[in-house]
Amino acid sequence: MQASVCALKKNAAGFIHSCLAPCEVKTNRNTGLIRLIACLTMLMDHMGKMFFPQLPVMRLIGRLAFPLFAYGIAVGAVYTKDPVKYLSRVVLLALVSQPLYALGLAHENTAMYAVPFWRNPLLSSWTFYLNSWQKPSILLSLSLGLAIMLCLRGKKWILAAGLYILCERMTGKLDYGVAGIRLMLLFYLLCEHPALSFAVCTAYMLSWSAGSGYTFFGMSFGMRIFALPAILLTHLPMKTNLRLPRWFIYGFYPAHLIVLAILSH
């Protein structure tokens, strides 16, 4: 009896350790394909918003993008050999892309243009940039989620908890709110337990999608229900050996925003 209790405690401790500091991803490791689909669905979503509002199907397909990007970041948090450099790249991408996000997706505000450029170019540029953060891009959410996961990986429990509380407090400012951060954490914490991960992430997405607008099997859901297939994609054992170059992974987001900004203005 005592041996059984000890074995149970050992298994429980092993499960907790595998969640907080996973060493291997046993869900879909084909992140090249995942990221490519994420980029293409994001592009379709943004083009639908800016140029084809009469085609809502483009926005619905675009719901796949965030869960796929979130999953890619979570896998990166497990496998990166240099957590500081990885986080620095994502944060730098967020800092560079923010004004492009405001321009490319019509998130401009009057405060951005409060100082005329001809009067004071430096102050005008700073005012424009600073006020573009009134509506942050998805990269702020991804950066915060990544920071929490890397803190868990490094056993910095207090810092991880503090960052999560910060996300809770600023959820209204974050794209997808703290709910998006939670999805990232589920991908990370359960990546060594694919069956459990699929069940929990599916249940979470169904709960997160609850709302009105679309009815399936007698239940009402909001637009986010169309992101549910992303959970299946992140758990299927795909083997395409597709590897995306780093310049594409980090360059696609600002590049597509530049094109959208030029076309829309």
Buried (B, 14 or more C-beta within 10 A) or exposed (E): EEEEEEEEEEEEEEEEEBBBBBEEBBBBBBBBBBBBBBBBBBBBBBBBBBEEEEEEEBBBBBBBBBBBBBBBBBBBBBEBEEBEEBBEBBBEBBBEBBBBBBBBBEBBEEEBEEBEEEEEEEEBEEBBBEBBBEBBBBBBBBBBBBBBBBBBBEEBEEBBEEBBEBBEEBBEBBBBBBBBBBBBBBBBBBBBBBEEBBBBBBEBBBEBBEEEEBEEEEEEBBBBBBBBBBBEBBBBEBEEEEEBEEEEBBEBBBBBBEBBBEEEE
